[in-house]
Amino acid sequence: MAKTNKPDAGKSNDDPKTKARRGSDSKTAQLKPGIAEMKTKQLQVNALAAAMPFNATKPSEYGFVNALVPPQGDHAQAASAVTTASTLSQSNTSAKTGTQARSGHNAAIDSLDRVRVDSSERHLTTNQGVKISDNQNSLKLGLRGPALLEDFVLREKLTHFDHERIPERIVHARGSGAHGYFECLNAITGLTRAAPFQEVGKVTPVFARFSTVAGERGSKDTARDVRGFAVKFYTDEGNWDLVGNNMPVFFIQDAMKFPDLVHAVKPEPHHGMPQAASAHDTFWDFVSLMPESTHMLMWVMSDRAIPRSLATMEGFGVHSFRFVNAAGASVFVKFHWKPKFGTVSLVWDEAVKISGADPDFHRRDLWERIETGAYPEWELGIQVITEEQADTLSFDILDSTKLVPEELIPVQIIGRMVLNRNPDNFFAETEQVAFCTAHVVPGIDFSNDPLLAGRIHSYVDTQITRLGGPNFHEIPINSPLAQVHNNQRDGMHRQATVRGQVAYEPNSLGGGCPFQAGADQGFTTVAARLNSREEQAKVRGKPGRFAEHYAQAALFYESQSPVEQAHIAAAFRFELSKVTVPAIRERMVSSLRNASESLAQEVADGLGMKHLPEPMPRALAQHVEPEILVSPSLSLTARPGRTVRGSRIALLVADGVKALPVSQLQQLLASKGAMARVIAPRVGSVTADDGKTEIAVDASMEGEPGFLFDAVVLPQGDAAIDILMDDPNVLDFVKNIYRHGKTIVAFSGQHRLLEQAGVSPSLPDASADPGIVIVPNDPKKAFGKIEQAIARHTHPERELARLS
Ligand code: HEM
């Protein structure tokens, strides 16, 4: 075909190939309509019905023993595809598209491919596929006349626009997601029959969404908050959602209190403030009356609540779940995600400043890491706890305010997750994804954690409103790779076109299909959990061991490094100083006394309290002896960042800079997966010291201030340094990097700029500051040293020196 400039040349919307791709059923009909054919179908239907003269599995519905082992459902085979078809001409049987995961191929993307739209070289059309001739003007009676009601093009466009927004999530509204895969590193068939863990090397596609909890959809990323860590595994046996957080415990013990907790932390209802912040009266009023939240408060006031990156935080399933093996034997399990890039957090001053300069800091970081190939990666670990072990613990593992210390029950690594693909469309994927704790697959079951019970109900319930009806499981990002066959029908936005006349079970007209899978293949609930761990009476209450509220709050605090402890005290001080009611401040400090006298004293001092209030009376009078008093794995220092991969490094330049070190560093850092950005007082370019070479500038210091970077490299070249030394933005840039504990690289003999910014290369005790790297003029020679300093991310020695 001759080339032409016409936009749709050769690719018109009427292209028969395109049509065929979109068509629902282009196969030839099996039987042509006709009286004889109808008769044949009737005979086949009767034969099928006759094959099931009675409900053979009925007796198995009764009795305790039968209840433990449901049988496979009775079913019969139809004579031909037409027997169970809706019409004589229907030829397609019900094989749903979708393939099993195989290595190197993310099959979960296929369901998205079916609905992908590529408008390149296409005409604009209406939603009915009619080409639009003019997208600039509404239809009017004369050029100056009134617009006409018959303008269906305008009305369709406005109507669709008017309905573009859907309700945001009631919690976790602000989030960012990515596709990836889970790889089994350790088959655990003895523990569970869950599909992803059956074979070493088995790959299961995943979609992960990370979120803050309290803020609205457009709120800042770096608020002090818990982070949601939700992963949807598209397994061969249906979707499994591990909907966790970046902290292993929770505020409350019973789902009954969840709406109260959320109402308390969300903006106060009378004036709608504050946004994305727990530092206000109602939150602290509630939690100070709920001593079981003290452990979680320690986590939320710690640096865990302000991660540097979504890729540098741990994830936890929080609740105890159950693994069930093929023989039906079960154990308790706790899930842990361990980040390959280490656990790295921000400091509060940094988080506050970032939220102003880049409210999308975490979303951008996740996006950039994936686009640049520095794929976020976690190991999946499990703690396995038998029923007998659980009984011997000083706390109840059904209590979500408690963790199982890794020193007591080690974490075994069973797989890894790599996020390697950004969503193509934020709304279609990240916004419409619907996670739910009720989405489990054979081999995974619930414990009796009463918080988990509420969650099993809550997610689907809210999603019916958020996603507009009961069929959101058909939205491509939510639809499983495993086939879906049931007798659920209709409802808003239904897409499945189910063949045949049958929508009930038992049936004989559909040959008994779809039939129940039975215990061998279907999901079964572990019966033992009803027998062995629960009282028989219907009660509203909690087990006695839930009443101990402070031992693990103390455990967490005592396990932190001095710098981390100082940050916790500062966070309590900041948050409580925003509380306007002194009685609430006092109540909280009185509660803290039960976890740590020294922390309570420090917070009280910070709040200007003259006297410590009495310790809060405990719900449990007798002392419970914890198994351990310190758990080193609870400190962020247990898994420090050890790589520059994914880091952002600022290379400061100005006119007169030496060009070679800039390009050398850009290349060296890129080769290690770090992103070097050239930063100057203004965007555009700067002229190097040879008067000729132009160096392109990526961003200005106003646009990307120092606190958005993990490290800064000061320039080489006297003229450039002279320019920068006079610029207050430059001095702020360097001061912030220093204050936030990060790496500064300067060339030897060229560190005047450091002095001007008040930065000393040594610590107060005269030892060298490991985060200030002075390198010779050839950065290649010193790159190892530079890389090592940046890979540490932060240099707590600097703050420690200030504290002591
Ligand atoms: C009874 C307690 C809880 C209830 C009733 C509850 C309820 C909810 C609801 C209604 C949503 C919004 C879901 C949506 O619109 O798609 C949500 C989101 C979420 N919840 Fe919970 N939640 C509870 C406790 C927890 C706990 C303990 C965790 C962590 C283990 C958690 C983690 C999450 C996460 C990660 C999301 C966001 C999922 C996403 O990215 O779409 N929730 N929760």
Boltz pocket constraint, residues with backbone or C-beta under 6 A from the ligand:
constraints:
  - pocket:
      binder: B
      contacts: [[A, 168], [A, 169], [A, 170], [A, 171], [A, 172], [A, 175], [A, 209], [A, 210], [A, 211], [A, 227], [A, 228], [A, 229], [A, 230], [A, 243], [A, 244], [A, 245], [A, 247], [A, 250], [A, 254], [A, 255], [A, 256], [A, 258], [A, 316], [A, 317], [A, 318], [A, 319], [A, 430], [A, 433], [A, 434], [A, 435], [A, 450], [A, 451], [A, 452], [A, 454], [A, 455], [A, 458], [A, 459], [A, 462], [A, 463], [A, 466]]
      max_distance: 6.0
